[in-house]
C-alpha cells in the first residue's frame, strides 16, 4: 500500500470498520486491495474512473462504499449505473450474504466488473449486466435493495429505482451533502457519515410500500 497517502493502512481499516458499523470479513482488506490495484492497472489504458492514485481510490471507492453496509442485509442488491463496479464489488466483499446485480450501459466498464468478479472469486454472487435499467434489460426482476450513485437528480433516481424494488424493499441513494434538501423533499431518510479528508456525505433511503 506504499502508494496510499496520506492515510496509513491502520487509518484505512479504522475508518472502514467505523463506516461499516463493525468488523468486516477477514479477507476483505486484501481482496479490496487487489480490486483497487487491478482497477488502477486497467485505468492506465481504459479510462474507468477519474481516480488515478491508490489513496483516492481507497477514499472515494472503497471507504465511501462501506458507508452503505449498515443499511443492508442478506438479499439481492441492484446497483443502477454501476460504472466500473463501485460500490457493488466492495459491498459483495463486505457482505457475504448479499448478491449484487450491477447494470451499466458502457460495455468497457461492465467488462471490468466481470473480470474483477472472476479475479476475486465472487462467482454467482455478482451479476454484471450491460444495458440501461429503464430500457428493459432487467424486465420483471425485483430486488431487496436498489442503489444509484449520482445517475440523475434525486427525483429521477427514485423514478428509476422504484420499478425494481420489491414491496418493503429499500432504495439507497449515496449523495453529496448538497443534495440533502432534495432528498428530504422526496420523503427520504438521511444517514450522514464522515470520510477522512473528504468530510460529510450521506446515504438517503426510502422504504418501498409493503
Buried (B, 14 or more C-beta within 10 A) or exposed (E): BEEBEEBEEEEBBEBBBBBBEEEBEEEBBEBBBBBBBBBBEBBEEEEBBEBEEBBBBBBBBBBBBBBBBBBBEEBBBBBBBBBBBBBBBBBBBBBEEBBBBBBBBBEEBBBBBBBBBEEBEBEEBBBBBBBBBEEEEBEEBBBBBBBBBEBEEBEEBBEBBBBBBBEEBBBBBBBEEEBBEBBEEBEBBEBEBEBBEEEEBBBBBBBBEE
